[in-house]
Each structure stands twice: as C-alpha cells, then as structure tokens.
Amino acid sequence: MRERATMTAADRRALVEAIHATPVRLVLAVAGGGNAVITDLLDVPGASRTVLEICVPYSERSLLELVATAPEPPPAAAGFVSDSMAAAMAAACLNRATALGQPGDTLVGVACTAALVSDRPKKGDHRAHVAVASSDGLEERLVDLAKGALDRAGEDRLVADAVLGAVADACGVG
C-alpha cells in the first residue's frame, strides 16, 4: 500500500465520501493510536453503509482477546506494536465482519497498532503498523514517526491518515 501526503480536512471528507459510496463493509480496530480515523469515518453521512463495527482494544487483555479470534494469533515474542500483531488484528476484524455482514457483502478487516507519544518515555521508535485483511489477502504498511517531532495529537493524525488511506485502497478509491 502506498502512503499519502498529509491530507487536509476537505481531502479526508472527500475520501470518506468516496469510501462510503463503495460496497465495502468493514470492521476496524485501533490500538494505541490512529483513533482520529474513527471520527473521520463516522462524521460523514453514509457511515452505516460502510462500518459494521469499530473497536478500541486499548488494554493488554482486550487486545489479546481480540487476536485470540484470529486464524493465526501472533507469537508472544512479537510484541503489541508489530506487523504480526496488526495482521492478527486485521484477520480477527475480518472474521468479525464475516459474522456481522450479509451474504454477498465485500468485507474487510482493518487494524492499527501504534506506539505514540506518551506520558512516559518509550524505549522503541514511535511507529504504527496498519493491516487490511480481505478475501484478496493481507496488505500492510508501516508508519515511522520521528520521536519528538510531533505531539500526541499530531502523531495520531498521521497514523489516522495512514489507516484512512488503507481503507480507501481496500475500497478501490485510493
């Protein structure tokens, strides 16, 4: 999946309108960051045609319960902010979309797990892993963030834009 330059609010709205005009139905999970995409999707009329469910598994237990429903849960050593965790989250979301959708729906599971600015120092890089699972397979992207360059809201916005871009690509409007 390709990355997009920073989007304006008008760009985001137009992209979400295009997403809502497609037949794609999705379940989305965001953990640790990217939560602004929830507002992006729900604030534009037509969200009920696209969004089946959104979850924010923020605690360790909640995230582990989500990925336990994936066909291949990530290895314990993978960590909570990793490509394998994002892939397992997306697969679990696709499973949930399958349970909630109707026969014939075009379904996707979208997930993001992120390590952003916090009130305590992070040992690793600030980053996000985004994954989209569909009948076509798995698409992934990594969002690298420069530590100290942005505040929490700024990092979240960049990650949310990457998630929104991943959704748009899955809908064929990217």
Buried (B, 14 or more C-beta within 10 A) or exposed (E): BEEBEEBEEEBBBBBBEBBBEBEBBBBBBBBBBBBBBBEBBBEBEEBEEBBBBBBBBEEEEEBBEBBEBBEEBBEEEBBBBBBBBBBBBBBBBBBBBBEBBEEEBBBBBBBBBBBBBEEEEEEEEBBBBBBBBBEEEBBBBEBEBEEEEBEEEEBBBBBBBBBBBBBBBBBEBB
